[in-house]
Amino acid sequence: MIFKKVERKKLYELIADEIEEVILSGTYEIGSKLPSEQSIAEQFEVSRNIVREAMKILQERRLISVVDGSGAFVTKPSSGATSDALTRYLRLLGMAPSIEALYEIRSVIEVANVRLAALRAGADDIVQLENAMEKMRECAKISIDLWTEADLHFHLIIAQATHNPLMTVMLEPLVNQWRGVIGTGYSVEGGVSAGLDAHKALLAAIKNNDPDTAAEIMMEHLEDSKQRTKIAFEIKEKEQS
């Protein structure tokens, strides 16, 4: 047989697909309100129950949010679904392979990001990076958790400084996976001071519009962070055995 079986979609799924297409085409801007369930039902000539089911699908796709008593609103695209799926995959993969995989993808994305940031960062980007650097210094004296958040924020600003919106979109789903790993690695003696030095050097290279130096510093920083993370997990495994 040369033909594939055709999937027969339910009516509410077809309606959800049609509304999604209208949203993605830009007919409704982010934050704008969709027509009421009654209005949509009349346009499609279906019951409101069918429209309600379609809206549930659009919520699951993170395209809309429904506010009781107010209606449905187009939401800003979120990386949440991708992040959740990645979390499940990494848990199945296991911790040791996950560390290697996470740092490998970090090196691919973040070295490219910092190169572009060094070439494209404007005055506002530099101010944000300087503020993030100061926040890291402050948080280093308080807790690893706060330090980790400040660290991740610094890297997200680098992505924003590329002025390529897809860089941030690609980075955000990975941030949740790095959160625990970074915190673990910097719990090793000397981790915080080494991290501060690396970020200070990254900021200087970006301010100097020096993409080659910025890329080299990022690679060294990520390798150092990976080795510290491995040491931390080895210590943890020994303590648990």
N, C-alpha and C positions, 0 to 999 in steps of 0.2 A: 504494500500500500504506500503511495507516494504523498498522500494528503495527511496533514496533522489534524487532530481533533480540535474543533473550534470551541473555545470556552464561551459558554452562555452566561452572560452577566445578568444579574438581577436589575430590575428597573431603578432602584435607588442607587446602585453602583454606577449605572449609566448617567444618572442625573448628577451624581457627585463628580464624575469625570468631566461633564459639561461645565459645571460651575468652576471646577479647578482650572479648566482651560481659559475661562473668562477672567479668572483672577490672575493667572500667569501672563495673560496677554496685556495686563496693565489697565484693564477697564476700571478696576477698583484699586485705588492706592492703599498702601499699608496704613491701617488705622481707620479706614473708611468702613461704613456700615453697609452690609448687604441688604437687599430687599427683604421684607418680612417673609416668614414661612408661607403665609396666605398668598402673598403676591407671587412667590416662586411657584407654589402649587398651581395657581391659576395659569401661569405662563406655560408650565409643563403639562397642564391638564391632568394632574394627579392629586391624590389626597395629601393632607398635611403630614400624615404619618410617614408617607414615603419620603417627603422632603426632610422630615426629622431624622430619618435613618441616613439620608445622604449627608446631612450636616454632621452626624456622628463620624462618618468616614473622613470628612474634611478636617474635623478636629484631630482625629488620629494622625492625619497627614501633616498636622501642625500648620495648616493654612489659615484656619480661622479660630477665633475664640468666641464662645457663646456666653453672654452675660444675661442672667435671668432678669426678665423684665425690660431689657434694653435691645436685645437682638444679637445678631452675629456680626463680628468685625474681622476684617482681614488682618492677620498677624504678620509680624516681621519674621522672615525665614529663620528657623532655628536649627542648630546642629545637634539638638538633644537626641533625636532618634538614632543618628549615626553614632553618637557617643555611647548610648545604651547598648547598641549592637556590638560595638568594639569592646566594651567591658565584658560582655558575655564571651566573646571570642577569646580574649586574652586569659580569662579564667580557665577556659578549656585548654588553652595552650600550655599553661603552667608558668610559674614565676620566672625561672631561669631563661627560657626562650623568650619570654615576654620582655625582659630587660634588654636583651640584644635587639629584638625587633623594634622596641620603642626608641632606643637610642639611634638605631640605624635610620629610622624614618625622621627622627629629629635632625640628624645631620643632613639629610637630603633637603628637608624643607627649610630649616633655620639657617643653614649656610647660604642658601639662595636668598632668603629674606634679608639677612644682614648685608649682603652685597648690594641688593637693590636699595635698602634703607640708606646705606652710605652714599649712594648716588642721588637719591630722590628726597631725602628727609628735608622738610622745611623748618622754618623757625619754630612753628607751633609743635612740630614733632619733637624737636630737640628739648623744648621746655617740658613736654610730657615725659620724656625719657629722664630728664634731670630730676623731675618730681618723683618719678618711680624709683630712681636711684636713691634719693633721700629717704623714701619710704622703706626701702630695703635696709638701709642703715639703722633706721629706728626700730624696725621689726626684729632685726637680728638680736637686739637686746631684750626682747620680750618673749617670743616663743617661735619654735620651728614652724608651727602651723601658719602664723602670720607672716613669717619670713617666706614660706613657700608661696603664699598668695601674692606677695609683693614681687617675688621672682617671676612667677607666671605672668603677672601683669606687665612687667618689663618686656617680656618676650612677645606678648600680644601687641604692645605698642610698636615694637620693631616691625611686626607684620603690617600694622596699620601704616607705618612710615614708608612702606613700599609703594603705597598709593595704588595697589592692585587689590581690589576687594576680595578676589578669589583666594588670596594668600591667607587672609583672616578666616575665611570660611573653611579652608583646608586645615588650619591650625586648631580652631576651636574644638572640634570633636576629640582631638588628642590631648587637650589640656587636662581633662578629668583623669585621664590615664597617667599623666605625668605627675599629678599632684602628690600621690602617695609615694611614688618612686623618688621624687626630688627631696621630699621631707626626710625619707629614710637615708638617702645618701649624705645629706648635710648634717645628719646626726653624728656622723663620724668625725672624730677630732680634726679640726682644721678646715672642715668643709665650708663653714659659713664665711670665714675670712678669705678662703680661696675663691668662693663664689662672688664675694664683694669685689675682690681685685679684678676678676674676669669681667664683671659687668661694668666696672669703671673703665676698663680698657676698651670694651665694646663701645661704650658711649663716646670715648675720645676718638676712636676710629671713625665712627659715624659722623661726628662733628667735623672731622678733618676730611670728610669725603674720600676716605681711603678704603675701597671695597676689598682689596686683597688682604690688607692687615685685618680688617673686620672679619673676613671669612676664616683666616688663620686662627684668630683668637677664639672664634666660635667653635671651631673644630677641637681646639685644645681644651676649651671649657667643657664641651660635651664629653670628651674622652675622660677627663678628670672626674666629672660627675658620675659617669658610668662605672668607673673603677671603685669609687667610694660607695656607690649603691650596691655593687656586688659584695664588697667587704661587709657592709651593714647586714645584708641578707644572710651571708655566711655565719656571722656572729649570732644572728637571730636563730638560725637553724640549729646551731650548736647548743644554744641555751634551751631550746625546746626538746632536744634529743636526750 
